[in-house]
Amino acid sequence: MNGPVAEIRTAVRRFLDDVRPDAVTVAVSGGADSLALAACVARLVPDASAVVVDHQLQPGSAEVAARAARQCAEFGLVARVETVTVDGAGGPEAAARKARYAALRPAEGVVLLGHTLDDQAETVLLGLGRGSGPRSIAGMRAYDPPWGRPLLGVSRSITRAACVEQGIETWEDPHNDDPSFTRVRLRNEVLPLLENILQGGVASSLARTAAQLREDCDALDSLAEAFAGDCCAVDDIDELPVALRRRVLRSWLIGEGVPELSDSHLRRVDALVSEWRGQGGVWLPGGFVVRRAHGRLVVEPQS
């Protein structure tokens, strides 16, 4: 029977065989998931590198980052620490994520992230609870250039066991036990309760549901591309099925430079097509407003 190290190695090898990246970088936090991934990549990709992001959110964060970088160097990876400043709107989690991804974005190749099956299950539950629509419930993609997630089919218990098997000392982020974070309560309270009530297999079932939804979303997105040229002409999209029409509108709005579209934004824009009663414009993020005039939708700066 394959052990945890072999399971991780198989998952990473399959990902690399499918993607065949020009360069490989591993994002490392010092936790079990990313260190197990880094140790595996070091064996499979001789010229790979590692980046450790220091968010400066906790006392001693610089020491934690430096230790993780030393561990990666011991594995055989070229490692460096990127120190970032976390600020901006959306709360500390969103601001930290934005700063981290900006620091990790590579000049070439792929950056491998240590997200696991358990992370995928938590993401699906978050999207479901927030009513964010099928894109959110569809979870994370294994490959969303330049980001790669080869461990989405591997449980967190396997990454921890792999570190134990290899004698890798891991760091436990205190934030992972802080119940003020919604994801922590999902991890420590909701998912264990669901596993108990439904007699196991919940994380895998949620991940399978996400995969099925991604396939459906991809198919509808492909159909929506046929209308991308002039979707602001209302007569061209009025009779489309709702799921397809909203994808057409979303693609058009993103093309017009509108950022951070939520499901509620999209529904209000869709109402200008499907429930037209002469209503006024829809205000959108980024200082935009969408109006209907002379049978067309137009995007304008807010005045």
VEXLUMGU-775597 format. One record per residue (C-alpha): residue number from 1; residue in one letter; z, x, y. Coordinates in pm, 1 decimal, padded with zeros to 6 digits. Layout:
<rs>
 tormi drenlum        z        x        y
   NUM       a        Z        X        Y
...
</rs>
This chain:
<rs>
 tormi drenlum        z        x        y
     1       m  00000.0  00000.0  00000.0
     2       n -00087.4  00127.9  00344.9
     3       g  00205.4  00217.0  00567.3
     4       p  00239.9  00143.6  00940.8
     5       v  00071.0  00465.8  01052.1
     6       a -00228.5  00393.5  00830.9
     7       e -00251.2  00036.1  00961.3
     8       i -00260.5  00155.4  01320.8
     9       r -00511.8  00427.3  01237.5
    10       t -00741.6  00171.3  01072.8
    11       a -00724.2 -00061.4  01373.5
    12       v -00798.5  00218.3  01620.8
    13       r -01080.1  00362.8  01411.3
    14       r -01248.7  00020.1  01386.3
    15       f -01224.4 -00025.8  01762.0
    16       l -01369.9  00316.9  01836.5
    17       d -01650.7  00267.7  01583.4
    18       d -01744.7 -00061.7  01752.0
    19       v -01722.0  00056.8  02113.6
    20       r -01819.0  00426.2  02080.7
    21       p -01682.7  00522.9  02425.4
    22       d -01791.7  00834.7  02612.7
    23       a -01429.4  00923.6  02686.7
    24       v -01090.8  00794.1  02571.0
    25       t -00768.9  00772.9  02771.2
    26       v -00444.8  00620.4  02644.8
    27       a -00207.6  00442.4  02883.0
    28       v  00145.8  00540.5  02782.8
    29       s  00476.0  00394.9  02896.8
    30       g  00709.0  00576.2  02658.9
    31       g  00765.2  00265.9  02447.7
    32       a  00686.6  00234.0  02078.1
    33       d  00355.2  00050.2  02118.0
    34       s  00188.7  00303.4  02346.3
    35       l  00337.0  00610.7  02176.1
    36       a  00225.5  00493.4  01831.5
    37       l -00121.4  00438.4  01977.4
    38       a -00123.5  00777.6  02151.1
    39       a -00018.4  00963.0  01836.2
    40       c -00299.6  00794.0  01643.2
    41       v -00565.1  00861.1  01906.9
    42       a -00465.9  01227.8  01921.4
    43       r -00561.7  01258.5  01553.8
    44       l -00886.6  01064.1  01582.9
    45       v -01020.7  01182.8  01921.5
    46       p -00960.7  01555.5  01980.8
    47       d -01057.1  01549.4  02349.7
    48       a -00868.3  01231.8  02445.6
    49       s -00622.2  01219.1  02732.3
    50       a -00311.8  01019.7  02828.1
    51       v -00187.2  00876.0  03156.2
    52       v  00173.4  00776.1  03220.5
    53       v  00231.1  00551.5  03521.5
    54       d  00562.8  00586.7  03703.7
    55       h  00623.4  00259.9  03890.4
    56       q  00940.9  00395.7  04057.7
    57       l  01114.8  00064.0  03988.2
    58       q  01417.5  00202.3  03802.8
    59       p  01653.7  00497.1  03847.8
    60       g  01534.0  00788.5  03641.4
    61       s  01178.0  00658.7  03611.0
    62       a  01032.9  01000.8  03692.8
    63       e  01225.2  01157.5  03401.7
    64       v  01109.6  00882.6  03164.3
    65       a  00747.1  00934.6  03269.7
    66       a  00771.8  01313.7  03239.2
    67       r  00918.5  01287.2  02888.9
    68       a  00642.1  01051.1  02776.8
    69       a  00381.0  01292.0  02913.4
    70       r  00544.4  01581.0  02722.7
    71       q  00537.8  01376.4  02402.5
    72       c  00166.8  01306.8  02449.9
    73       a  00102.8  01676.7  02508.1
    74       e  00287.3  01752.6  02184.3
    75       f  00055.9  01508.7  02005.9
    76       g -00237.1  01711.9  02141.1
    77       l -00344.8  01493.9  02431.5
    78       v -00414.3  01614.5  02784.4
    79       a -00146.1  01419.1  02970.1
    80       r -00061.5  01349.6  03332.2
    81       v  00175.4  01126.2  03530.5
    82       e  00050.4  00892.8  03803.7
    83       t  00319.3  00780.6  04050.0
    84       v  00252.9  00448.0  04222.4
    85       t  00415.6  00229.2  04484.5
    86       v  00469.3 -00132.8  04380.3
    87       d  00439.0 -00384.9  04661.6
    88       g  00235.1 -00686.0  04764.7
    89       a  00230.2 -01057.3  04694.2
    90       g  00274.6 -01236.5  04362.5
    91       g  00615.8 -01109.4  04255.3
    92       p  00723.1 -00775.5  04103.9
    93       e  00545.9 -00823.9  03769.6
    94       a  00210.4 -00900.4  03929.1
    95       a  00246.6 -00622.2  04187.4
    96       a  00340.3 -00367.4  03919.1
    97       r  00045.6 -00474.4  03704.9
    98       k -00195.0 -00438.6  03997.1
    99       a -00065.0 -00092.1  04085.2
   100       r -00070.6  00018.4  03721.3
   101       y -00427.5 -00090.2  03654.1
   102       a -00547.2  00071.1  03977.0
   103       a -00391.0  00401.6  03871.4
   104       l -00531.1  00378.2  03517.8
   105       r -00890.7  00284.7  03602.0
   106       p -01106.1  00572.8  03472.1
   107       a -01413.5  00741.2  03615.2
   108       e -01576.1  00700.9  03271.9
   109       g -01504.5  00578.4  02923.7
   110       v -01230.5  00345.4  02805.9
   111       v -00856.3  00321.8  02865.1
   112       l -00665.7  00212.2  02555.6
   113       l -00364.9 -00014.1  02609.9
   114       g -00087.1 -00070.5  02359.4
   115       h -00090.6 -00451.0  02361.7
   116       t -00002.7 -00592.0  02020.4
   117       l -00030.8 -00918.9  01830.6
   118       d  00306.2 -01020.5  01975.6
   119       d  00184.3 -00956.7  02331.1
   120       q -00117.6 -01175.5  02258.9
   121       a  00105.1 -01458.2  02133.1
   122       e  00322.0 -01435.2  02446.0
   123       t  00012.9 -01443.4  02668.5
   124       v -00116.5 -01757.6  02495.6
   125       l  00219.2 -01932.4  02536.1
   126       l  00236.2 -01836.4  02904.4
   127       g -00110.7 -01977.4  02966.1
   128       l -00029.3 -02294.0  02773.0
   129       g  00294.8 -02351.2  02962.2
   130       r  00132.9 -02298.4  03299.9
   131       g -00162.6 -02525.4  03229.4
   132       s -00399.0 -02249.3  03337.4
   133       g -00693.9 -02370.9  03132.5
   134       p -00878.0 -02236.5  02828.1
   135       r -00948.7 -01891.8  02975.8
   136       s -00575.8 -01822.8  02998.0
   137       i -00496.8 -01963.9  02654.2
   138       a -00780.0 -01752.1  02512.7
   139       g -00556.0 -01451.0  02575.4
   140       m -00659.2 -01088.5  02605.5
   141       r -00986.8 -00942.4  02482.2
   142       a -00988.6 -00643.1  02251.8
   143       y -01253.0 -00488.0  02477.0
   144       d -01276.9 -00581.7  02843.7
   145       p -01438.9 -00273.5  03000.6
   146       p -01290.3 -00035.1  03084.8
   147       w -00981.7 -00165.9  02902.0
   148       g -00946.8 -00147.7  02525.2
   149       r -00676.3 -00310.1  02312.8
   150       p -00721.4 -00190.3  01955.2
   151       l -00376.4 -00310.8  01841.8
   152       l -00414.4 -00683.7  01914.6
   153       g -00412.2 -00747.9  01540.9
   154       v -00107.8 -00525.3  01479.2
   155       s  00246.7 -00655.9  01515.2
   156       r  00512.3 -00490.7  01728.6
   157       s  00723.2 -00425.5  01418.5
   158       i  00442.3 -00206.3  01283.8
   159       t  00424.6  00012.5  01595.4
   160       r  00800.6  00062.2  01584.2
   161       a  00789.2  00146.2  01216.3
   162       a  00505.9  00392.6  01280.4
   163       c  00716.5  00574.2  01537.6
   164       v  01009.7  00592.0  01294.7
   165       e  00779.1  00720.3  01020.0
   166       q  00654.8  01001.3  01245.0
   167       g  00991.1  01082.9  01401.2
   168       i  00876.6  00978.0  01749.7
   169       e  01162.8  00903.3  01988.8
   170       t  01082.2  00594.9  02198.9
   171       w  01209.5  00458.7  02528.7
   172       e  01330.0  00100.4  02562.6
   173       d  01246.1 -00047.2  02901.9
   174       p  01557.6 -00229.5  03032.4
   175       h  01324.4 -00491.7  03181.9
   176       n  01230.2 -00592.7  02826.4
   177       d  01578.2 -00746.4  02788.6
   178       d  01605.0 -00897.1  03136.6
   179       p  01599.9 -01278.7  03101.6
   180       s  01491.7 -01317.7  03463.6
   181       f  01139.4 -01236.7  03339.7
   182       t  00962.6 -01533.4  03180.5
   183       r  00784.4 -01318.3  02923.6
   184       v  01117.7 -01172.0  02807.3
   185       r  01258.8 -01518.7  02738.2
   186       l  00942.5 -01610.8  02550.1
   187       r  00979.4 -01294.8  02341.4
   188       n  01350.8 -01316.4  02273.4
   189       e  01410.9 -01692.6  02265.7
   190       v  01100.0 -01909.5  02234.6
   191       l  00893.3 -01720.6  01977.4
   192       p  01188.1 -01658.7  01739.2
   193       l  01274.0 -02029.3  01760.7
   194       l  00914.6 -02129.2  01684.3
   195       e  00901.2 -01883.3  01395.6
   196       n  01217.9 -02038.6  01254.9
   197       i  01107.2 -02400.9  01298.8
   198       l  00752.7 -02347.5  01170.9
   199       q  00862.9 -02108.0  00896.8
   200       g  00683.2 -01798.7  01018.0
   201       g  00332.9 -01693.4  01111.6
   202       v  00342.9 -01833.0  01465.6
   203       a  00231.6 -01515.3  01643.4
   204       s -00067.4 -01476.1  01409.9
   205       s -00158.3 -01843.9  01449.5
   206       l -00148.6 -01819.7  01828.3
   207       a -00368.4 -01509.0  01816.1
   208       r -00621.6 -01689.6  01593.7
   209       t -00625.2 -01983.5  01835.3
   210       a -00692.6 -01742.5  02122.1
   211       a -00983.4 -01586.5  01932.3
   212       q -01138.7 -01927.6  01864.6
   213       l -01106.0 -02026.9  02228.9
   214       r -01266.7 -01701.0  02343.0
   215       e -01566.2 -01776.9  02121.5
   216       d -01597.4 -02125.8  02272.6
   217       c -01558.3 -01994.1  02627.0
   218       d -01819.4 -01725.9  02567.5
   219       a -02067.6 -01985.7  02439.4
   220       l -02015.2 -02213.6  02741.2
   221       d -02033.9 -01918.5  02981.3
   222       s -02367.6 -01820.9  02827.4
   223       l -02502.2 -02173.7  02879.5
   224       a -02371.0 -02176.4  03237.5
   225       e -02576.0 -01867.7  03324.5
   226       a -02892.9 -02079.3  03308.4
   227       f -02774.7 -02269.7  03618.1
   228       a -02644.3 -01973.7  03813.6
   229       g -02944.3 -01950.6  04044.0
   230       d -02892.2 -02263.5  04255.0
   231       c -02580.4 -02447.5  04139.6
   232       c -02493.8 -02542.6  04495.3
   233       a -02767.4 -02809.4  04472.4
   234       v -02554.0 -03103.3  04358.6
   235       d -02832.3 -03294.9  04180.7
   236       d -02895.8 -02995.4  03953.5
   237       i -02543.8 -02994.2  03808.5
   238       d -02411.8 -03348.1  03854.4
   239       e -02505.5 -03464.9  03503.8
   240       l -02380.7 -03156.9  03320.2
   241       p -02079.6 -03193.1  03089.0
   242       v -01760.2 -03126.0  03281.5
   243       a -01671.8 -02804.5  03095.2
   244       l -02015.9 -02660.2  03161.1
   245       r -02036.2 -02777.4  03523.7
   246       r -01704.1 -02617.3  03615.0
   247       r -01812.4 -02289.1  03463.5
   248       v -02129.3 -02301.8  03670.9
   249       l -01922.0 -02365.6  03983.1
   250       r -01677.1 -02088.8  03897.2
   251       s -01956.6 -01835.1  03848.4
   252       w -02116.1 -01939.7  04176.8
   253       l -01789.3 -01917.9  04373.7
   254       i -01707.2 -01574.4  04233.8
   255       g -02058.2 -01463.8  04329.3
   256       e -01989.0 -01586.7  04682.3
   257       g -01682.7 -01360.3  04699.7
   258       v -01405.6 -01613.6  04641.1
   259       p -01109.4 -01439.8  04466.4
   260       e -00830.9 -01567.4  04240.7
   261       l -00968.4 -01908.5  04149.1
   262       s -00713.3 -02132.6  03978.6
   263       d -00783.3 -02440.0  03768.0
   264       s -00665.8 -02666.4  04050.4
   265       h -00903.2 -02497.4  04298.0
   266       l -01193.0 -02546.5  04060.1
   267       r -01110.4 -02911.3  03995.7
   268       r -01105.2 -02985.9  04368.3
   269       v -01443.4 -02818.9  04415.5
   270       d -01577.8 -03010.1  04116.0
   271       a -01465.3 -03335.1  04279.0
   272       l -01715.1 -03264.1  04559.3
   273       v -01980.8 -03309.4  04291.0
   274       s -01840.0 -03566.2  04049.6
   275       e -01616.8 -03776.7  04276.7
   276       w -01798.2 -03757.9  04608.4
   277       r -01662.5 -04006.9  04863.7
   278       g -01741.3 -03819.2  05182.3
   279       q -01421.0 -03613.5  05164.2
   280       g -01367.9 -03295.0  05359.8
   281       g -01390.0 -02937.5  05243.6
   282       v -01179.9 -02758.5  04982.6
   283       w -00977.0 -02462.1  05103.9
   284       l -00985.4 -02160.6  04871.3
   285       p -00818.1 -01817.0  04850.0
   286       g -00964.8 -01534.1  05053.2
   287       g -01016.6 -01742.4  05365.7
   288       f -01299.2 -01961.2  05229.6
   289       v -01374.6 -02331.3  05236.8
   290       v -01632.1 -02520.7  05026.9
   291       r -01804.1 -02822.4  05181.9
   292       r -02071.0 -03064.6  05070.5
   293       a -02355.7 -03124.2  05314.0
   294       h -02702.9 -03272.8  05260.2
   295       g -02668.8 -03275.6  04883.7
   296       r -02555.8 -02913.0  04856.7
   297       l -02231.5 -02719.9  04833.7
   298       v -02180.9 -02439.1  05083.7
   299       v -01912.6 -02171.0  05107.6
   300       e -01800.0 -02085.1  05460.6
   301       p -01523.6 -01873.7  05617.5
   302       q -01224.7 -02083.3  05721.9
   303       s -01234.8 -02148.8  06093.5
</rs>
